[in-house]
Amino acid sequence: MLPEKKPLIILFKIMVPKLSIVIPTYNEEGNIKILLETASRILKQIPISFELIVVDDNSKDKTRPIIRELQKNNPQIVLIERDNERGLATALIRGYNASQGQYLGAMDADLAHNPEYLPEMIKLLDSNKADFIIGSRYVKGASFTGKPFLNKMASLCGQWLIKIILGLNVKDTSNNYRVFKKEIWGKIKSRLHPDGNIMLTEIVYRASKNNFRITEIPISYIERRVGKSKLSVFKETIRFFKNIRKIKSHT
């Protein structure tokens, strides 16, 4: 007698990752290999099924060739190539929409976010103690080093204004190191304004407005170890004030 064939739907469920991490990139040849290898090693030790979705905005250096080489031995790495579009906000949307995981997350590609905190974040979601976990630079026990003084002050002032204007009881809404339940994305994605880094705050705001539980954990944040920052404080400040009004007016 021939062995009974397993339904295809069961096989499909086995292949679907539990965690999807979105990593936007632009000219990250000095960082991306270290980040992907470290994150993969840590997630395999938990262990958890996962995918690392790199959304590359037409890098001019060796970022894409490095990722393609890593893919040969790590099928969990997914590369999305964008040749005519730039920006963190739209890159995150593209990555989240392509994600298959039960949990969605994001990290910066510049090594400012250490993957060692991922197990703690996932544990909090698994235990159902929270729906949304943020790796925070501003809660007790966190450290924040390497960032230029002007940039750091702009970030702190921005968080203070966010607390006043949006009424958010979260200390670090703009850090892109986070993991949250996929159902949150389904609830909020149609209401986002993908214009600048303020969308990071808007994601947290929309999640809070939908009564999802948000928890911050302290992390050690180290500003860019390789390469130069791609953000302009002046441009981001202008975007901040313009978009914070949009968020508030569309409550």
N, C-alpha and C positions, 0 to 999 in steps of 0.2 A: 504494500500500500504506500502510495506517495505521501510524504509529509504534508500536513495541512499548511496552506499558505496563510501568512498573517495579513490581515487587512492593510491596505496601503495607508489608510488614515493613521494607524498606529505607528507605522514607520515614519510618517511625516512628523508626528508629534515628537518622536525621539530626536529628530534632526533639528527641530526649532530651538534656537538658543534661549536661555532664560534671561540673559543680560545682553543688552546692546549699548555699547559706548560709542558716542559720536565724537570724532576728533577732527576739527577743521584745521587745514594746513595751507600755508603759503610760504614757500622757501624755508623749509624746516629740515634741510639735509643734515644739519648738525645735531638734531634732537630726535627725529622721528624713530630711528632704529632703536635707540635706547629706550624710548617710551614704550614702543610696541612690544619689545622683547621683555621688558620689566613687567608691564601689565599682563602679558600672556602668562608669564611664569607665576605671578601671584594668583591670578584667577584659576589657573590649573591646580594650584595647591589647595584651594578652598575645599573641594573642587566645585566648579559651576560651568554649565555650558554657556558660551558667550560668543559674541562677534564684536570686533573692533572696526568700526566704520570710519574710514578716513575720507573726508570730503576735501579734495584738493582744488584750490582756485588757480589753476594754471601756473603752478610754480615754475620759475625759470631756472632753478638749480636742479639738483639730482634727487629731489624729494620723491618723485614718482618712480624713477628706476629703483631706488632703495626699497620702496614699498613693494613693488612687483617682485623683487628678489626675495623679500621676506615671505611673500605669499606662497612661494614654492614649498616651503616647509611648515607654513602656518595657515591652514585653510580658514581659520577664524578671522583673518584679516580681509576686509572688504574695501576696495578702492572705488570711490565715486569721483570721476574726473569732470570738473566744470571749467570750460575754456572761455566762456563769455560772460561770466558772472563772478562778482567778488563780494565779500562781506561775511562777517561772523553770523549775523542773524539768519540770512538766507541759507547759509551753509548748514546751520543747525536744523532748520526746518527741513531741508533736503535729507539730511541724515536721519532725523527722527521719523520722517514719513517712510523711509526705506527700512527702518528697524523692525525686526521680528520678535524681539525679546519681550518677556513679561515685565521686565524692568528696563527703563531707558536711562541713559546717563550721558555725561559729557565731561571732557577734560581738554585743557589747552595742550597744544603740541610742544610747547617750549620748555617743558620740564619744571614749570612752576608748580605743577600739581603732582605730588608723589603718589603713585598707584598703591602704596602700602595701606592707604586708608579705605580702599575699596571693600575689603572683607568686613570691616566694621559697619560700613554703610549698608551692605547687603544683609548683614545679620539683623540690623534694625528693621529692614523691610520684611525679611523672612519671619520675624517674631511679631509682625503687625503692630509694632510700637509707634510707627510713623508711616506716612505715605510718601513723603518727600524729604530727602536728606541732602543737606548742603554742607560741603567742606568749607568752614568759615574761617576767615582771617581775623575776625573781631570778637569772638567769644573768649571767655576765660580759658586759658591754656594754649591758645593759638599764638603763633609767631608770624611776623610779616617783615621780611628782610629783602634788601636789594632794590627796592622800588625807589625811584627819585622822589625827593621830598615833595615837590610840587604835585606829582601824580598821586602820591599817598594822601596828601591833604585834600585834593580834589575828590578822591574816592570817599574819604571820611565825611566830607561836607555833603556829598551826594547821598550817602546813606542817612545822614541826619535829616535832609530835606525829604527823602522818601518816607521816613517814619512819620514826619509831620503831615505831608501832603496826602499820602496814600493810607496812612494809619496802619502800616505793616509792623508787626512786632517781631521783626527779623533783623538781625544785626548786619548780615552780609548778603544782600540780595543780588549783587552784581558779580559774584564769583562764579565762574563757569564750571566749577567742580561740584557735580551733583549727580544723584541717582534717585529716580522716582518711579512710581507705578505707571504702567502704560496707560491706564484708564484716565489719568490726569491729562495726558496729551490729547486724547480723544475729546475731552471736555473743553479744552481751551484753545486748540490750535486755530480755529476759525476766527478767533477774536484778537489775534496778535497783530502788532504793528512791527514788521521786520525792517526797522530802520535804525541801525546802530546797536551798540551794546546795551541800551536801555531795555531791549527785549528780554535780556536775562532777568531783569527786575520784573518785567511784566509777566513772565512765566510764573514767578513766585507769587505775584499779586493775584493773578487769575486762579492759581491753585488755592490760595487762601480764601478767596471769595467763594469758591466752590466747596469750602469746608473740609479740604484735605489737611491732614495733620503734617506740619512742617517742623523738622528737627535740625538743629545745627550741631556739628561736631567740630572741635578745634583741630586745625591742621597747621603744619609748618609750611608757609608759603614763601618760596624763594623766587624773586623776580628773575626773568630770563637768564639762563646760564650760557646759552650760545645764541648769537645773533642780536639784532636790534629790534626794539619794540616797533610795531607797525601802527600804533595808536597815536593820534594827535590829541593832546589834552584840550586844546581850544575847540577843535571840531567836535569832539565827543561832548564837551560842555554845552555847546550850542544844540546839538542833537538831544541832549538830556532834557533841557528845558522845553524844547519843542514837543518832544514825545511824551514827557510826563503829563503834559496837559491833555494829550490825546488819550492816554490811559485813563486819566481821571474822568474825562468827559464821556468815555464809553463804559463807565462802570455799570 
